């Protein structure tokens, strides 16, 4: 989880990733988001609630397949933006 942003960017993104995941049959972005929103722990990461209240996400990455959806949040800005 922590290293995934570095892995998928070939080391361009140097910060850690904070990951939430959703799995099931026929996953879509909409079903994943509904699942995360219905989970207090996952929703807290998305909306910066609870222990995440003082965290300001500066980068985000996502992937969706038929059975999984994942989102990585990062505290460091994405250096690839603006290139």
N, C-alpha and C positions, 0 to 999 in steps of 0.2 A: 504494500500500500504506500509506504513512505517514498519508495524509490520509483514508482511507476511513472511519474511525470518526467523524470530524468531518462528512464528507459525509452519511453515512446517519443521523446524529442531528441534522442541521440546526445543527451547531456546539455542541450541548450537551456532548458529550464533547470535551474540548480536547486530550487527549494523543495521542501517536502510536500507530499500530497496527502490530503485528508480525504479519505474515500468513503462514499456511501454506495451501496449496491442494492439492486433489486433483481430477483430471479422469479421465473415462472414460465408458463407456456404462453407464447404469443405476446411477448413483452413489446410495448411501444413506449415512446417518450411519455405519452399521456398516462399509461397505466403505471409506469415507474414513478412519475411525479405524484400521482394519487397515493401510491404505496408509501412513499417517503413522507408525504404530508400526514398520513394516518399514523405514523410512528413518531412519538414525541422525541425520541433520540435523534432520528434522522432529520426531522423537521427543524429541530434546534440548530443543527449545523447550517441548514439552508437559510434560516431567518435570523441567525445570530442571537439565539436565546440562551438563557442559562449560562453554563460555563463557556459558551461561545460568544457571549454578549460583547466582549471587548475585542473580538477578532474581526479584522477587516479583510475580507477576501479580495485579492488583487488579480487572481488568475483562476480560470476554470477550464476544465476539459471534460468531455463526456464521450461515451461510446454506448451504442445500443445494438444488440443482436436479437435473434429470435427468443432466446431464453434468459438473457441478462441485460441489465443496464447499469452502468457505473458512472459516477461523477467524481472528479478529483477537484478539490478546492486548494488553492495555494495562497500563502501569505505574501509571497514575493511577486512582484509584477512580472509578466511574461516578456522576456527580452525579445521575442520574435515579433511582437506587435509593433507595427510601424515599419517593418522591413520591406 
